[in-house]
């Protein structure tokens, strides 16, 4: 404990007993070895089983157990306890490629003015995007800024490596948020002048799980809107950033209506589906939605049957 490591790996744990061993095994294979691992049991309901799985790793990790505070609270606990100048975020159902830390630490060493570096990631698990990466679905465009983040021109994957002081300066994650807490932090950091970088090398295996709230597009849009509205009332924004945020709020509201409309259509609530999709398309202006609205007027029952035939589950239809 006398030696301060170069990196503190932050691993929040909640309902991940089936996956966390693979996560920690990926740390055992890292080519860069100067790191500590902080696992935070965030009020896990099956703590007894979780701790049984963690037993073989107890000599390799700092283990903290707390009442449930959500991802934001668990990460904050670990970041406060971290002894390294760099922190790397690793969710406990994901895993790293063996060279994750080697690549990420080298990047930050070569770019001393960069505060956060975001890698690419493979989709694994029960995914609709096998063989795809994050940048395949969310390509990045140019320099990361407050405006590029709210407009979704740039996406910062949660599995970043960052300078601990930059996160502390921004005020850590907001524990009041139960989702999109990473987006909230990136936006506050960008507004405060933090510098972000990203690259296309896939270093993370991101596990998609249908039951995960992060895979629910309605849940995500609802919480992104919560973040945007919160920041609209708390940040001192210039005119350009304010306009970008207002436009993003309008777009997210429309996108949420779009998914609620799809959900209603899948359930057979065709009148609700039509009303929501009309409202969404006033902003989105998508040709496919216009075609669907025409079908909802002419043959709503037939459209519902076609949707259910082509998509055996709601999850598939919403994605």
RAFENFEN-V506595 format. One record per residue. N is the residue number from 0. RES is the residue in one small letter. PHI is phi in whole degrees, 0 to 359 (NA if undefined). OMEGA is omega in whole degrees, 0 to 359 (none if undefined). D_FIRST is the distance of its C-alpha to the first C-alpha in Angstrom with 1 decimal. Layout:
# RAFENFEN-V506595
n->N res->RES phi->PHI omega->OMEGA d_first->D_FIRST
n->N res->RES phi->PHI omega->OMEGA d_first->D_FIRST
This chain:
# RAFENFEN-V506595
n->0 res->x phi->NA omega->178 d_first->0.0
n->1 res->x phi->289 omega->182 d_first->3.8
n->2 res->x phi->275 omega->174 d_first->5.4
n->3 res->x phi->272 omega->182 d_first->7.2
n->4 res->x phi->289 omega->178 d_first->9.1
n->5 res->x phi->282 omega->184 d_first->12.9
n->6 res->x phi->222 omega->169 d_first->13.8
n->7 res->x phi->252 omega->180 d_first->13.0
n->8 res->x phi->269 omega->187 d_first->15.5
n->9 res->x phi->257 omega->184 d_first->17.3
n->10 res->x phi->233 omega->174 d_first->19.2
n->11 res->x phi->283 omega->184 d_first->21.5
n->12 res->x phi->229 omega->176 d_first->23.3
n->13 res->x phi->205 omega->180 d_first->26.8
n->14 res->x phi->56 omega->181 d_first->29.6
n->15 res->x phi->230 omega->185 d_first->27.9
n->16 res->x phi->304 omega->182 d_first->27.6
n->17 res->x phi->286 omega->189 d_first->30.0
n->18 res->x phi->240 omega->192 d_first->28.0
n->19 res->x phi->293 omega->178 d_first->24.3
n->20 res->x phi->296 omega->177 d_first->24.0
n->21 res->x phi->296 omega->178 d_first->25.6
n->22 res->x phi->299 omega->182 d_first->23.3
n->23 res->x phi->289 omega->175 d_first->20.1
n->24 res->x phi->297 omega->179 d_first->22.0
n->25 res->x phi->292 omega->175 d_first->22.6
n->26 res->x phi->284 omega->179 d_first->18.8
n->27 res->x phi->296 omega->183 d_first->18.8
n->28 res->x phi->263 omega->182 d_first->21.6
n->29 res->x phi->295 omega->178 d_first->20.2
n->30 res->x phi->287 omega->175 d_first->21.1
n->31 res->x phi->267 omega->192 d_first->18.4
n->32 res->x phi->249 omega->186 d_first->15.0
n->33 res->x phi->272 omega->181 d_first->12.5
n->34 res->x phi->212 omega->169 d_first->11.7
n->35 res->x phi->244 omega->179 d_first->10.0
n->36 res->x phi->240 omega->180 d_first->12.6
n->37 res->x phi->247 omega->178 d_first->13.4
n->38 res->x phi->258 omega->180 d_first->16.5
n->39 res->x phi->249 omega->173 d_first->18.6
n->40 res->x phi->284 omega->187 d_first->21.4
n->41 res->x phi->269 omega->180 d_first->24.0
n->42 res->x phi->65 omega->183 d_first->26.4
n->43 res->x phi->300 omega->183 d_first->27.2
n->44 res->x phi->293 omega->177 d_first->30.5
n->45 res->x phi->245 omega->184 d_first->29.7
n->46 res->x phi->303 omega->181 d_first->26.2
n->47 res->x phi->299 omega->179 d_first->27.1
n->48 res->x phi->291 omega->178 d_first->27.9
n->49 res->x phi->301 omega->182 d_first->25.0
n->50 res->x phi->291 omega->175 d_first->22.5
n->51 res->x phi->294 omega->178 d_first->24.5
n->52 res->x phi->293 omega->183 d_first->24.1
n->53 res->x phi->284 omega->187 d_first->20.3
n->54 res->x phi->308 omega->180 d_first->20.0
n->55 res->x phi->294 omega->184 d_first->19.7
n->56 res->x phi->254 omega->190 d_first->16.8
n->57 res->x phi->298 omega->177 d_first->14.7
n->58 res->x phi->284 omega->184 d_first->12.3
n->59 res->x phi->249 omega->187 d_first->11.9
n->60 res->x phi->231 omega->164 d_first->11.9
n->61 res->x phi->265 omega->186 d_first->10.8
n->62 res->x phi->251 omega->179 d_first->14.2
n->63 res->x phi->235 omega->178 d_first->16.1
n->64 res->x phi->243 omega->182 d_first->19.8
n->65 res->x phi->216 omega->172 d_first->22.3
n->66 res->x phi->292 omega->186 d_first->26.1
n->67 res->x phi->299 omega->176 d_first->27.6
n->68 res->x phi->234 omega->183 d_first->27.4
n->69 res->x phi->83 omega->182 d_first->28.3
n->70 res->x phi->304 omega->182 d_first->26.5
n->71 res->x phi->299 omega->181 d_first->26.2
n->72 res->x phi->295 omega->179 d_first->24.7
n->73 res->x phi->294 omega->179 d_first->22.2
n->74 res->x phi->296 omega->179 d_first->21.1
n->75 res->x phi->298 omega->179 d_first->21.0
n->76 res->x phi->302 omega->181 d_first->18.6
n->77 res->x phi->291 omega->180 d_first->16.2
n->78 res->x phi->296 omega->178 d_first->16.8
n->79 res->x phi->295 omega->181 d_first->16.2
n->80 res->x phi->278 omega->186 d_first->12.8
n->81 res->x phi->297 omega->180 d_first->11.9
n->82 res->x phi->254 omega->186 d_first->9.6
n->83 res->x phi->260 omega->177 d_first->11.7
n->84 res->x phi->285 omega->177 d_first->15.3
n->85 res->x phi->245 omega->173 d_first->16.8
n->86 res->x phi->236 omega->178 d_first->17.2
n->87 res->x phi->237 omega->184 d_first->19.2
n->88 res->x phi->268 omega->180 d_first->21.3
n->89 res->x phi->227 omega->176 d_first->22.0
n->90 res->x phi->288 omega->192 d_first->24.4
n->91 res->x phi->277 omega->166 d_first->24.0
n->92 res->x phi->243 omega->175 d_first->27.5
n->93 res->x phi->253 omega->178 d_first->27.1
n->94 res->x phi->210 omega->181 d_first->25.6
n->95 res->x phi->256 omega->166 d_first->24.7
n->96 res->x phi->290 omega->185 d_first->26.5
n->97 res->x phi->303 omega->183 d_first->24.4
n->98 res->x phi->260 omega->181 d_first->24.6
n->99 res->x phi->307 omega->185 d_first->23.7
n->100 res->x phi->295 omega->179 d_first->20.5
n->101 res->x phi->299 omega->182 d_first->22.1
n->102 res->x phi->292 omega->185 d_first->25.2
n->103 res->x phi->293 omega->180 d_first->23.6
n->104 res->x phi->291 omega->178 d_first->21.2
n->105 res->x phi->296 omega->180 d_first->24.0
n->106 res->x phi->300 omega->182 d_first->26.4
n->107 res->x phi->291 omega->176 d_first->24.3
n->108 res->x phi->293 omega->181 d_first->23.8
n->109 res->x phi->278 omega->180 d_first->27.6
n->110 res->x phi->232 omega->187 d_first->28.5
n->111 res->x phi->295 omega->178 d_first->26.6
n->112 res->x phi->270 omega->177 d_first->28.9
n->113 res->x phi->276 omega->181 d_first->28.2
n->114 res->x phi->263 omega->184 d_first->26.0
n->115 res->x phi->221 omega->174 d_first->26.3
n->116 res->x phi->237 omega->183 d_first->27.2
n->117 res->x phi->252 omega->178 d_first->28.8
n->118 res->x phi->273 omega->170 d_first->29.4
n->119 res->x phi->274 omega->182 d_first->32.3
n->120 res->x phi->212 omega->173 d_first->32.1
n->121 res->x phi->274 omega->169 d_first->34.3
n->122 res->x phi->276 omega->177 d_first->35.9
n->123 res->x phi->226 omega->179 d_first->35.4
n->124 res->x phi->83 omega->183 d_first->36.4
n->125 res->x phi->277 omega->186 d_first->39.5
n->126 res->x phi->255 omega->172 d_first->40.3
n->127 res->x phi->272 omega->184 d_first->43.6
n->128 res->x phi->234 omega->181 d_first->42.3
n->129 res->x phi->298 omega->180 d_first->41.5
n->130 res->x phi->80 omega->180 d_first->40.7
n->131 res->x phi->263 omega->175 d_first->40.3
n->132 res->x phi->245 omega->178 d_first->37.5
n->133 res->x phi->303 omega->183 d_first->36.6
n->134 res->x phi->287 omega->172 d_first->38.4
n->135 res->x phi->296 omega->182 d_first->41.5
n->136 res->x phi->272 omega->184 d_first->41.9
n->137 res->x phi->231 omega->180 d_first->40.5
n->138 res->x phi->296 omega->181 d_first->41.2
n->139 res->x phi->266 omega->184 d_first->39.8
n->140 res->x phi->222 omega->170 d_first->42.0
n->141 res->x phi->72 omega->186 d_first->41.1
n->142 res->x phi->289 omega->178 d_first->38.8
n->143 res->x phi->280 omega->178 d_first->36.7
n->144 res->x phi->214 omega->176 d_first->37.9
n->145 res->x phi->305 omega->183 d_first->38.5
n->146 res->x phi->293 omega->181 d_first->42.0
n->147 res->x phi->290 omega->178 d_first->41.1
n->148 res->x phi->284 omega->181 d_first->38.6
n->149 res->x phi->288 omega->179 d_first->41.1
n->150 res->x phi->275 omega->180 d_first->43.9
n->151 res->x phi->66 omega->170 d_first->41.8
n->152 res->x phi->290 omega->177 d_first->42.4
n->153 res->x phi->232 omega->176 d_first->38.7
n->154 res->x phi->236 omega->175 d_first->36.2
n->155 res->x phi->258 omega->178 d_first->32.5
n->156 res->x phi->292 omega->187 d_first->31.0
n->157 res->x phi->297 omega->184 d_first->28.2
n->158 res->x phi->278 omega->186 d_first->25.8
n->159 res->x phi->274 omega->161 d_first->24.9
n->160 res->x phi->246 omega->187 d_first->22.1
n->161 res->x phi->219 omega->174 d_first->22.1
n->162 res->x phi->283 omega->185 d_first->20.7
n->163 res->x phi->303 omega->183 d_first->18.8
n->164 res->x phi->297 omega->180 d_first->20.8
n->165 res->x phi->293 omega->177 d_first->24.0
n->166 res->x phi->290 omega->178 d_first->23.4
n->167 res->x phi->297 omega->180 d_first->22.5
n->168 res->x phi->299 omega->181 d_first->25.6
n->169 res->x phi->282 omega->178 d_first->27.8
n->170 res->x phi->99 omega->179 d_first->26.8
n->171 res->x phi->64 omega->176 d_first->24.7
n->172 res->x phi->287 omega->179 d_first->26.6
n->173 res->x phi->273 omega->183 d_first->29.6
n->174 res->x phi->292 omega->177 d_first->29.0
n->175 res->x phi->285 omega->182 d_first->32.8
n->176 res->x phi->266 omega->179 d_first->33.3
n->177 res->x phi->256 omega->174 d_first->33.2
n->178 res->x phi->196 omega->182 d_first->33.9
n->179 res->x phi->59 omega->180 d_first->34.1
n->180 res->x phi->293 omega->177 d_first->31.1
n->181 res->x phi->289 omega->177 d_first->29.8
n->182 res->x phi->302 omega->178 d_first->33.2
n->183 res->x phi->302 omega->180 d_first->33.2
n->184 res->x phi->293 omega->180 d_first->29.9
n->185 res->x phi->300 omega->181 d_first->31.1
n->186 res->x phi->293 omega->178 d_first->34.4
n->187 res->x phi->295 omega->178 d_first->32.9
n->188 res->x phi->294 omega->180 d_first->30.7
n->189 res->x phi->298 omega->179 d_first->33.7
n->190 res->x phi->297 omega->180 d_first->35.9
n->191 res->x phi->275 omega->175 d_first->33.5
n->192 res->x phi->102 omega->178 d_first->33.5
n->193 res->x phi->295 omega->181 d_first->30.5
n->194 res->x phi->252 omega->182 d_first->31.2
n->195 res->x phi->247 omega->172 d_first->31.0
n->196 res->x phi->220 omega->178 d_first->31.5
n->197 res->x phi->214 omega->175 d_first->32.2
n->198 res->x phi->214 omega->188 d_first->33.1
n->199 res->x phi->267 omega->183 d_first->35.1
n->200 res->x phi->285 omega->181 d_first->32.8
n->201 res->x phi->284 omega->184 d_first->32.0
n->202 res->x phi->243 omega->184 d_first->28.3
n->203 res->x phi->233 omega->171 d_first->28.2
n->204 res->x phi->257 omega->185 d_first->30.2
n->205 res->x phi->271 omega->184 d_first->31.2
n->206 res->x phi->274 omega->175 d_first->32.5
n->207 res->x phi->269 omega->178 d_first->35.8
n->208 res->x phi->231 omega->182 d_first->36.7
n->209 res->x phi->305 omega->182 d_first->40.2
n->210 res->x phi->279 omega->182 d_first->39.0
n->211 res->x phi->286 omega->179 d_first->36.2
n->212 res->x phi->298 omega->179 d_first->37.2
n->213 res->x phi->292 omega->176 d_first->35.9
n->214 res->x phi->260 omega->178 d_first->38.8
n->215 res->x phi->263 omega->185 d_first->41.4
n->216 res->x phi->296 omega->179 d_first->43.1
n->217 res->x phi->287 omega->176 d_first->44.7
n->218 res->x phi->302 omega->183 d_first->41.4
n->219 res->x phi->297 omega->181 d_first->39.8
n->220 res->x phi->297 omega->179 d_first->42.8
n->221 res->x phi->299 omega->183 d_first->42.9
n->222 res->x phi->278 omega->171 d_first->39.3
n->223 res->x phi->297 omega->176 d_first->39.6
n->224 res->x phi->299 omega->177 d_first->42.6
n->225 res->x phi->300 omega->178 d_first->40.7
n->226 res->x phi->296 omega->183 d_first->38.2
n->227 res->x phi->299 omega->182 d_first->41.0
n->228 res->x phi->291 omega->176 d_first->43.0
n->229 res->x phi->299 omega->182 d_first->40.0
n->230 res->x phi->293 omega->178 d_first->39.3
n->231 res->x phi->299 omega->182 d_first->43.0
n->232 res->x phi->265 omega->186 d_first->43.1
n->233 res->x phi->242 omega->182 d_first->39.9
n->234 res->x phi->265 omega->175 d_first->39.6
n->235 res->x phi->273 omega->188 d_first->41.8
n->236 res->x phi->260 omega->171 d_first->43.3
n->237 res->x phi->285 omega->187 d_first->45.8
n->238 res->x phi->299 omega->182 d_first->49.0
n->239 res->x phi->292 omega->179 d_first->47.9
n->240 res->x phi->294 omega->178 d_first->44.6
n->241 res->x phi->298 omega->180 d_first->46.5
n->242 res->x phi->295 omega->179 d_first->49.2
n->243 res->x phi->296 omega->180 d_first->46.7
n->244 res->x phi->293 omega->178 d_first->44.9
n->245 res->x phi->298 omega->178 d_first->48.3
n->246 res->x phi->296 omega->180 d_first->49.4
n->247 res->x phi->295 omega->178 d_first->46.2
n->248 res->x phi->298 omega->178 d_first->46.8
n->249 res->x phi->299 omega->180 d_first->50.4
n->250 res->x phi->292 omega->180 d_first->49.3
n->251 res->x phi->294 omega->176 d_first->46.6
n->252 res->x phi->299 omega->179 d_first->49.2
n->253 res->x phi->293 omega->180 d_first->51.7
n->254 res->x phi->294 omega->177 d_first->49.2
n->255 res->x phi->298 omega->177 d_first->48.4
n->256 res->x phi->298 omega->178 d_first->52.1
n->257 res->x phi->301 omega->181 d_first->52.5
n->258 res->x phi->289 omega->175 d_first->50.1
n->259 res->x phi->295 omega->176 d_first->51.6
n->260 res->x phi->294 omega->177 d_first->54.9
n->261 res->x phi->297 omega->179 d_first->53.8
n->262 res->x phi->298 omega->179 d_first->52.5
n->263 res->x phi->295 omega->179 d_first->55.8
n->264 res->x phi->298 omega->180 d_first->57.8
n->265 res->x phi->297 omega->180 d_first->55.9
n->266 res->x phi->278 omega->179 d_first->56.7
n->267 res->x phi->90 omega->178 d_first->60.4
n->268 res->x phi->271 omega->192 d_first->60.4
n->269 res->x phi->292 omega->179 d_first->62.4
n->270 res->x phi->294 omega->177 d_first->63.6
n->271 res->x phi->298 omega->180 d_first->60.1
n->272 res->x phi->301 omega->181 d_first->58.9
n->273 res->x phi->297 omega->182 d_first->61.7
n->274 res->x phi->297 omega->182 d_first->61.1
n->275 res->x phi->290 omega->181 d_first->57.3
n->276 res->x phi->290 omega->174 d_first->57.9
n->277 res->x phi->299 omega->180 d_first->60.6
n->278 res->x phi->297 omega->180 d_first->58.3
n->279 res->x phi->296 omega->187 d_first->55.5
n->280 res->x phi->283 omega->172 d_first->57.8
n->281 res->x phi->297 omega->179 d_first->59.2
n->282 res->x phi->260 omega->187 d_first->55.9
n->283 res->x phi->284 omega->178 d_first->54.8
n->284 res->x phi->58 omega->183 d_first->58.2
n->285 res->x phi->268 omega->182 d_first->57.5
n->286 res->x phi->297 omega->181 d_first->60.5
n->287 res->x phi->297 omega->178 d_first->59.3
n->288 res->x phi->292 omega->177 d_first->58.9
n->289 res->x phi->299 omega->178 d_first->62.5
n->290 res->x phi->296 omega->179 d_first->63.7
n->291 res->x phi->298 omega->179 d_first->62.0
n->292 res->x phi->295 omega->176 d_first->63.6
n->293 res->x phi->297 omega->179 d_first->67.0
n->294 res->x phi->295 omega->179 d_first->66.5
n->295 res->x phi->293 omega->177 d_first->65.5
n->296 res->x phi->281 omega->187 d_first->68.8
n->297 res->x phi->275 omega->186 d_first->71.0
n->298 res->x phi->215 omega->184 d_first->69.5
n->299 res->x phi->299 omega->180 d_first->66.5
n->300 res->x phi->296 omega->179 d_first->66.8
n->301 res->x phi->294 omega->179 d_first->66.9
n->302 res->x phi->297 omega->179 d_first->63.9
n->303 res->x phi->300 omega->179 d_first->61.9
n->304 res->x phi->296 omega->179 d_first->63.0
n->305 res->x phi->296 omega->179 d_first->62.1
n->306 res->x phi->299 omega->181 d_first->58.6
n->307 res->x phi->291 omega->180 d_first->58.0
n->308 res->x phi->289 omega->183 d_first->59.5
n->309 res->x phi->279 omega->183 d_first->57.4
n->310 res->x phi->229 omega->183 d_first->54.1
n->311 res->x phi->299 omega->180 d_first->53.6
n->312 res->x phi->231 omega->175 d_first->50.8
n->313 res->x phi->299 omega->180 d_first->50.1
n->314 res->x phi->304 omega->180 d_first->46.7
n->315 res->x phi->295 omega->183 d_first->48.5
n->316 res->x phi->292 omega->181 d_first->51.0
n->317 res->x phi->285 omega->181 d_first->48.5
n->318 res->x phi->253 omega->none d_first->46.5
